[in-house]
Amino acid sequence: MENYDDLLKAMEHFIITQEIRNKERIKIKNKKGSPVDPRLWNITQLHTIAIIKKKNKVNNALLTNSLNISRAAVTKIIKKLLSEKIIDEIMLADNKKEKYYTLTESGAELALAHEQVHGQIVKKYINVFKKFSGEELKSITRFLNEI
């Protein structure tokens, strides 16, 4: 039987480190002076904002499929984003039944802040990836896909 203690400790360290980083607060002021802080939002909410920024005619069905989450989860996220004035809800003139979402000014600033943080994280991970061989990266990928 293999001894997995070192691997389990490394995973625990990684998870704890990520949780600490996620709790850090980086305040970014928008033009009106109120805080737009990407660290106040969970990753699914931020990905929802990113999808709304990138795509046209974003509705609940598109978000459900893009995020691979339930309709109820999308509804909860949308309610939160609407209540915080991060998104607006619109209806097209030719379809009064379907609701679509656009970013508010604060939402656009939050999306930009998220893109910047995301870019920094990707660069950091790529620098770590460069330390591993192609075969090691395949093993790591296989491992992550299994958990």
N, C-alpha and C positions, 0 to 999 in steps of 0.2 A: 504494500500500500504506500502511496506517495505521501510525502509530508508537505501539506499545503499551507502551513503556518505563515511563512514569509509572504506568500501570494495574498492570503487573506488579510494580513496586516497592511500590505501595500494598498489593497482595495479599500480597506477601512480608512487609511490615511487619505486616499484620493477623495472619497466621499465626504469626509469631514472637512477637508480643505475646500472642496466645492461649496459645501453648505456655508462655510464662513465667508467665502467670497460673495456668495449670493446675498448675504445679509449686509454686506457693506453698502453704504449709501453714498451715491455720487449725485450731488444736486446739480441740475442743469436748469438755468432760468430761461423761461420763454420771454417773449417780448412784453407780455403783460405783467411780468414780475412774479408770477406764481410758479412753484416748482414743477418741473417735468422731470421725473426721476425714473429711469428705466428699471432701477433696482426695486421699485415699489410694485412692479408688475411681475406676474409669473410668466414663465417661458411661453406657455400656450397663448396667453393674452398678447404678448409681444409678437408672436408668430401670426396671430390673427391680424394685428395692426400691419405687419409687413405684407401680408396677402392683400389686404384692402388697399395698401399703397401701390402694389405692383399690378393688380388686375382690375379690369373694368367689370361692372355689373356683378359685384360681390354680394351674394345672398347667403342665407343659412345653409342651403344645400351645397354650395360650392365650398364653404368653410368646413362643413362636416366631412366632405370628401378629401379636401386638401390637408386637413389636420388629422384625419383618421380618428375622430372622436364622435361621440353621440350627439344627436340633435339637442338633447337636454343640456349637454355641456356647452354647446355653441350658444344656446339661448342664454345661459347664465353669463357667459363671457360678454355677449352683446349687451345685456342689461347693464353690466358693470361699466363697459366702455361708454355706453350712452349716458349713464348717470354721472360719469366723471367728465363728460363733454370731450371725449377723445375721438368719438365718431358721431356722424349724423346719419339719420335714417331717411331715405328718400324713396319715392315711388315714381315710376315712369309714367308719363302721360297716357301711354297706350296699355298700361297694365297696373291698375290700382290695387291689385291683390298682392303682388310680390313686393317685398321690401328689399332695398339695396342699401349698401353702406359706403360712406365716403369719410375721409379723415377731416377733422376740424384742423384749425391752425395748430392747436396744442397736439393733436394726434400726429400731424406731419412732423412736428419737432421731436416728438417721442419716437417716431419711426426712424428719423435721422439719427437720434442718439443711440437707438438699438442697433442700427447698421454699423455705427462706429465701434461700439462695444463688441459686436459680433465679429467685425473685421479684426480687431485686436486679438480676440480669443482664437480665431482661425490661424492667424500668424503664429501665435504661441504654440498651438498644437502641431502645425507643420514643422516648426523648428524641432519639436520633440520627435516627430515621425522620422525626420532625417537621420536620427541616431540609430535607427533600426534597419535591418536588411529587408529586402522584399519578402522573403519567406517569413520573417518575424512579423511583419505587418499583416501578412495573410493570416497568421495564427491569431494575432490580436483581433483582427476583424472577425474571424470565425468565432472567437470567444465572446466578443461583444454582441454578435448576432444571436448567440445562444442564450444570453442572460436576459 
